[in-house]
């Protein structure tokens, strides 16, 4: 009977078609994988996930210092050569700017030392806004947590940075993907799900990252995850600015 009442948890990662969600139970091998067009669909999913661990910045500062938020600055040193995957999050006004030129202008005016927005961060700004708007509406604050796949793999790898990248020159790198799949299988996820084909609209690395997020969702539900920083900082809307692992 205990298994029947266990809640669903979710790991979510942005993908070309929107969001790739991996729904899992706190224990066991049951997995549901699907693509959602909007982040709000994951929050409102039939599984009613008790925890959603999402690879997207949560909590946007009014001003930033070198390297973005404290959260980014704390996890970069842990990731070795993988730390370039941690983008500096600019001020809220820059994330909400209408185009890249305006975003860079606002970011320079709200950072010390002045710094423009990276192209990679700007490319996911619409998804950052999606999550921000859902959380500012109030309904999902207690269940949504910010995570980062490379920090998740650091945790799953015995708190050691991974030696292999996921991609080389923007192309999938099989040794790096296989390394991550092995860690996910060792963490208890079924090999056929971890190694399966991603749904239409998502890539293989999106699937791996969503599973990594789900691994941290399990840790959060078990109350063994740690936020960086601890305790989390808060933005002006009282949203936490911390990355969990």
Sine and cosine of phi, psi and omega as CSV:
sin_phi,cos_phi,sin_psi,cos_psi,sin_omega,cos_omega
0.00,0.00,-0.50,0.86,-0.06,-1.00
-0.87,0.50,-0.66,0.75,-0.03,-1.00
-0.89,0.46,-0.53,0.85,-0.09,-1.00
-0.92,0.38,-0.42,0.91,-0.05,-1.00
-0.96,-0.27,0.04,1.00,0.05,-1.00
-0.91,0.43,0.67,-0.74,0.00,-1.00
-0.97,0.26,0.32,-0.95,0.20,-0.98
-1.00,0.10,0.49,-0.87,0.12,-0.99
-0.81,-0.59,0.29,-0.96,-0.03,-1.00
-0.63,-0.78,0.61,-0.79,0.22,-0.97
-0.93,-0.36,0.71,-0.70,-0.09,-1.00
-0.73,-0.68,0.68,-0.74,0.01,-1.00
-0.67,-0.74,0.63,-0.78,0.08,-1.00
-0.91,0.42,0.57,-0.82,0.02,-1.00
-0.57,-0.82,0.18,-0.98,-0.05,-1.00
-0.82,0.57,-0.56,0.83,-0.04,-1.00
-1.00,0.01,-0.02,1.00,0.00,-1.00
0.63,-0.77,-0.99,-0.10,-0.04,-1.00
-0.66,-0.75,0.71,-0.70,0.11,-0.99
-0.98,-0.19,0.84,-0.54,-0.02,-1.00
-0.91,-0.41,0.73,-0.69,0.12,-0.99
-0.92,-0.39,0.92,-0.40,0.01,-1.00
-0.99,-0.12,0.78,-0.63,-0.02,-1.00
-0.67,-0.74,0.29,-0.96,0.16,-0.99
-1.00,-0.03,0.28,-0.96,0.03,-1.00
-0.84,0.55,-0.48,0.87,0.08,-1.00
-0.62,-0.78,0.25,-0.97,0.07,-1.00
1.00,-0.08,-0.03,-1.00,-0.15,-0.99
-0.94,-0.33,0.07,1.00,-0.02,-1.00
-0.95,0.32,0.80,-0.61,-0.07,-1.00
-0.66,-0.75,0.67,-0.74,0.16,-0.99
-0.81,-0.59,0.78,-0.62,-0.05,-1.00
-0.84,-0.55,0.77,-0.64,0.09,-1.00
-0.34,-0.94,0.29,-0.96,0.02,-1.00
-0.99,-0.14,0.68,-0.73,0.10,-1.00
-0.89,-0.46,0.63,-0.78,0.00,-1.00
-0.95,0.31,-0.54,0.84,-0.06,-1.00
-0.75,-0.67,0.52,-0.85,0.01,-1.00
-0.88,0.48,-0.57,0.82,-0.01,-1.00
-0.86,0.51,-0.45,0.89,0.02,-1.00
-0.93,0.37,-0.52,0.86,0.05,-1.00
-0.94,0.33,-0.68,0.73,0.04,-1.00
-0.86,0.51,-0.64,0.77,-0.07,-1.00
-1.00,-0.08,0.24,0.97,-0.07,-1.00
-0.88,0.48,0.42,-0.91,0.00,-1.00
-0.86,0.50,-0.44,0.90,0.02,-1.00
-0.95,0.32,-0.25,0.97,-0.07,-1.00
0.70,0.72,0.89,0.46,-0.09,-1.00
-0.87,0.50,0.74,-0.68,0.00,-1.00
-0.97,0.26,-0.48,0.88,0.05,-1.00
-0.71,-0.71,0.73,-0.68,0.14,-0.99
-0.85,-0.53,0.91,-0.41,0.04,-1.00
-0.98,-0.20,0.91,-0.42,-0.15,-0.99
-0.87,-0.49,0.68,-0.73,0.07,-1.00
-0.99,0.11,0.98,0.22,0.01,-1.00
-0.29,-0.96,0.65,-0.76,0.02,-1.00
-0.86,0.52,0.69,-0.72,0.10,-0.99
-0.83,-0.56,0.71,-0.70,-0.04,-1.00
1.00,0.07,0.94,-0.34,-0.10,-1.00
-0.90,-0.44,0.80,-0.59,-0.06,-1.00
-0.97,0.24,0.29,-0.96,0.11,-0.99
-0.99,0.11,-0.53,0.85,0.07,-1.00
-0.63,-0.78,0.39,-0.92,0.02,-1.00
-0.75,-0.66,0.38,-0.92,0.14,-0.99
-0.97,-0.25,-0.29,-0.96,-0.01,-1.00
-0.89,0.46,0.75,-0.66,0.08,-1.00
0.99,0.13,0.09,1.00,0.03,-1.00
1.00,-0.03,-0.59,-0.80,-0.01,-1.00
-0.96,0.26,0.25,-0.97,0.06,-1.00
-0.88,0.47,-0.56,0.83,0.00,-1.00
-0.83,0.56,-0.76,0.66,0.00,-1.00
-0.89,0.46,-0.68,0.73,-0.05,-1.00
-0.91,0.41,-0.48,0.88,0.01,-1.00
-0.97,0.24,-0.58,0.81,-0.09,-1.00
-1.00,0.03,-0.40,0.92,-0.04,-1.00
-0.82,0.57,-0.74,0.68,-0.04,-1.00
-0.88,0.47,-0.32,0.95,-0.01,-1.00
-0.98,0.19,-0.32,0.95,-0.23,-0.97
-0.98,-0.20,0.02,1.00,0.04,-1.00
0.83,0.56,-0.77,-0.64,-0.03,-1.00
-0.96,0.29,-0.12,0.99,0.05,-1.00
-1.00,0.05,0.00,1.00,-0.11,-0.99
-0.94,0.34,-0.27,0.96,0.05,-1.00
-0.92,0.39,-0.24,0.97,0.03,-1.00
-0.98,0.21,-0.12,0.99,-0.02,-1.00
-0.99,-0.13,0.98,-0.22,-0.05,-1.00
-0.98,0.19,0.56,-0.83,0.09,-1.00
-0.97,0.23,0.85,-0.53,-0.01,-1.00
-1.00,0.10,0.83,-0.56,-0.01,-1.00
-1.00,0.10,-0.08,-1.00,0.03,-1.00
-0.90,0.43,0.43,-0.90,0.00,-1.00
-0.79,0.62,-0.69,0.73,-0.05,-1.00
-0.88,0.47,-0.54,0.84,0.03,-1.00
-0.95,0.31,-0.62,0.78,0.04,-1.00
-0.89,0.45,-0.53,0.85,-0.03,-1.00
-1.00,-0.05,0.08,1.00,0.02,-1.00
-0.92,0.39,0.47,-0.88,-0.12,-0.99
-0.98,0.22,-0.42,0.91,0.00,-1.00
-0.52,-0.85,0.15,-0.99,-0.12,-0.99
-0.91,0.42,-0.65,0.76,0.00,-1.00
-0.88,0.48,-0.71,0.71,0.00,-1.00
-0.92,0.39,-0.63,0.78,0.01,-1.00
-0.87,0.49,-0.68,0.73,0.02,-1.00
-0.91,0.41,-0.64,0.77,0.03,-1.00
-0.88,0.48,-0.73,0.68,0.00,-1.00
-0.92,0.38,-0.66,0.76,-0.02,-1.00
-0.88,0.47,-0.67,0.75,0.02,-1.00
-0.89,0.46,-0.60,0.80,-0.04,-1.00
-0.97,0.26,-0.27,0.96,-0.08,-1.00
-0.87,-0.50,0.37,0.93,0.02,-1.00
-0.72,-0.69,0.47,-0.88,0.01,-1.00
-0.63,-0.77,0.95,-0.32,0.06,1.00
-0.95,0.32,0.39,-0.92,-0.03,-1.00
-0.85,0.53,0.73,-0.68,-0.06,-1.00
-0.54,-0.84,0.69,-0.72,0.04,-1.00
-0.98,0.18,0.14,-0.99,0.05,-1.00
-0.99,0.16,0.70,-0.72,0.08,-1.00
-0.93,0.37,0.50,-0.86,0.02,-1.00
-0.88,0.48,-0.61,0.79,-0.01,-1.00
-0.89,0.45,-0.67,0.74,0.01,-1.00
-0.92,0.39,-0.68,0.73,-0.01,-1.00
-0.88,0.47,-0.55,0.84,0.00,-1.00
-0.91,0.41,-0.35,0.94,0.04,-1.00
-0.95,-0.32,0.17,0.99,-0.06,-1.00
-0.85,0.52,-0.62,0.78,0.00,-1.00
-0.89,0.46,-0.61,0.79,0.03,-1.00
-0.95,0.31,-0.60,0.80,0.09,-1.00
-0.86,0.51,-0.68,0.73,0.00,-1.00
-0.90,0.43,-0.63,0.78,0.04,-1.00
-0.83,0.56,-0.78,0.62,-0.03,-1.00
-0.90,0.43,-0.69,0.72,-0.01,-1.00
-0.85,0.52,-0.69,0.72,-0.04,-1.00
-0.93,0.36,-0.62,0.79,0.06,-1.00
-0.89,0.46,-0.71,0.71,-0.06,-1.00
-0.96,0.29,-0.58,0.82,0.02,-1.00
-0.94,0.34,-0.35,0.94,0.07,-1.00
-0.95,0.31,-0.28,0.96,0.17,-0.99
0.99,-0.17,-0.39,0.92,-0.17,-0.98
-0.96,0.29,-0.44,0.90,-0.15,-0.99
-0.89,-0.45,0.19,0.98,-0.11,-0.99
-0.85,0.53,-0.59,0.81,-0.09,-1.00
-0.97,0.23,-0.24,0.97,-0.10,-0.99
-0.91,-0.41,-0.22,0.97,-0.10,-1.00
-0.97,-0.24,0.77,-0.64,-0.04,-1.00
-0.76,-0.65,0.60,-0.80,0.08,-1.00
-0.99,0.12,0.74,-0.67,0.09,-1.00
-0.72,-0.70,0.12,-0.99,0.07,-1.00
-0.64,-0.77,0.81,-0.58,-0.09,-1.00
-0.82,0.58,-0.67,0.74,-0.04,-1.00
-0.93,0.36,-0.53,0.85,0.11,-0.99
-0.94,0.34,-0.60,0.80,0.07,-1.00
-0.87,0.50,-0.70,0.71,0.00,-1.00
-0.93,0.36,-0.55,0.83,0.14,-0.99
-0.83,0.56,-0.71,0.70,0.01,-1.00
-0.91,0.42,-0.72,0.70,-0.03,-1.00
-0.93,0.36,-0.36,0.93,-0.02,-1.00
-0.99,-0.11,0.47,0.88,0.01,-1.00
0.94,0.33,0.54,0.84,-0.01,-1.00
0.87,0.49,0.69,0.73,0.10,-1.00
-0.80,-0.61,0.69,-0.72,0.04,-1.00
-0.89,0.45,0.56,-0.83,0.01,-1.00
-0.96,0.28,0.56,-0.83,-0.06,-1.00
-1.00,0.05,-0.25,0.97,-0.09,-1.00
-0.84,-0.55,0.64,-0.77,0.07,-1.00
-0.98,0.18,0.28,-0.96,0.10,-1.00
-0.98,0.19,-0.53,0.85,-0.05,-1.00
-0.72,-0.70,0.48,-0.87,0.13,-0.99
-0.77,-0.63,0.85,-0.53,-0.06,-1.00
0.81,0.59,0.70,0.72,0.06,-1.00
0.93,0.37,0.17,0.99,0.04,-1.00
-0.94,-0.34,0.57,-0.82,0.04,-1.00
-0.82,0.58,0.67,-0.74,-0.03,-1.00
-0.92,-0.40,0.98,-0.20,-0.14,-0.99
-0.79,0.62,-0.70,0.71,0.00,-1.00
-0.86,0.51,-0.63,0.78,0.02,-1.00
-0.94,0.35,-0.63,0.78,0.03,-1.00
-0.92,0.39,-0.67,0.75,0.00,-1.00
-0.91,0.41,-0.61,0.79,0.06,-1.00
-0.85,0.53,-0.72,0.70,-0.02,-1.00
-0.94,0.35,-0.64,0.77,0.06,-1.00
-0.87,0.50,-0.66,0.75,0.01,-1.00
-0.88,0.48,-0.64,0.76,0.02,-1.00
-0.92,0.39,-0.61,0.79,0.02,-1.00
-0.93,0.38,-0.65,0.76,0.04,-1.00
-0.91,0.42,-0.66,0.75,0.04,-1.00
-0.90,0.45,-0.46,0.89,0.03,-1.00
-0.98,0.19,-0.07,1.00,0.10,-0.99
0.93,-0.37,0.06,1.00,0.03,-1.00
-1.00,0.07,0.58,-0.82,-0.05,-1.00
-0.92,0.39,0.69,-0.73,-0.06,-1.00
-0.86,0.51,-0.61,0.79,-0.04,-1.00
-0.92,0.39,-0.47,0.88,0.04,-1.00
-0.98,0.17,-0.70,0.71,-0.01,-1.00
-0.90,0.44,-0.64,0.77,-0.06,-1.00
-1.00,-0.08,0.08,1.00,-0.04,-1.00
-0.97,0.24,0.15,-0.99,0.04,-1.00
-0.95,0.30,0.67,-0.74,0.04,-1.00
-0.94,0.34,0.40,-0.92,0.07,-1.00
-0.89,0.45,0.34,-0.94,0.07,-1.00
-0.84,0.54,0.73,-0.68,-0.02,-1.00
0.99,-0.10,0.04,1.00,0.03,-1.00
-0.70,-0.71,0.36,-0.93,-0.01,-1.00
-0.95,-0.32,0.18,-0.98,-0.03,-1.00
-0.87,0.50,-0.65,0.76,-0.01,-1.00
-0.94,0.33,-0.47,0.88,0.10,-0.99
-0.89,0.45,-0.67,0.74,0.00,-1.00
-0.90,0.44,-0.71,0.71,0.01,-1.00
-0.88,0.47,-0.69,0.72,-0.01,-1.00
-0.92,0.40,-0.62,0.78,0.02,-1.00
-0.91,0.42,-0.61,0.79,0.09,-1.00
-0.90,0.43,-0.62,0.78,0.05,-1.00
-0.88,0.47,-0.66,0.75,0.07,-1.00
-0.88,0.47,-0.65,0.76,0.02,-1.00
-0.90,0.44,-0.57,0.82,0.04,-1.00
-0.88,0.48,-0.64,0.77,0.02,-1.00
-0.97,0.25,-0.52,0.85,0.11,-0.99
-0.84,0.54,-0.65,0.76,0.06,-1.00
-0.89,0.45,-0.66,0.75,0.00,-1.00
-0.92,0.40,-0.64,0.77,0.03,-1.00
-0.89,0.46,-0.72,0.70,0.00,-1.00
-0.88,0.47,-0.59,0.80,0.01,-1.00
-0.98,0.18,-0.07,1.00,0.02,-1.00
0.89,0.45,0.59,0.81,0.08,-1.00
-0.89,-0.45,-0.05,1.00,0.03,-1.00
-0.97,0.25,0.41,-0.91,0.00,-1.00
-0.84,-0.54,0.69,-0.73,0.09,-1.00
-1.00,0.01,0.56,-0.83,0.14,-0.99
-0.90,-0.44,0.94,-0.35,-0.01,1.00
-0.98,0.20,0.21,-0.98,0.01,-1.00
-0.80,-0.60,0.94,-0.35,0.09,1.00
-0.98,0.21,0.32,-0.95,0.02,-1.00
-0.89,0.46,0.56,-0.83,0.21,-0.98
-0.98,0.21,0.21,-0.98,-0.02,-1.00
-0.77,-0.64,0.55,-0.83,0.11,-0.99
-1.00,0.02,-0.08,-1.00,-0.09,-1.00
-0.92,0.39,-0.29,0.96,0.06,-1.00
-0.99,-0.10,0.17,0.99,0.01,-1.00
0.93,0.36,0.32,0.95,0.12,-0.99
-0.98,0.17,0.66,-0.75,-0.02,-1.00
-0.94,0.34,0.61,-0.80,0.09,-1.00
-0.91,-0.42,0.99,0.13,-0.05,-1.00
-0.43,-0.90,0.53,-0.85,0.04,-1.00
-0.94,-0.35,0.79,-0.62,-0.13,-0.99
-0.99,-0.16,0.55,-0.84,0.08,-1.00
-0.39,-0.92,0.00,0.00,0.00,0.00
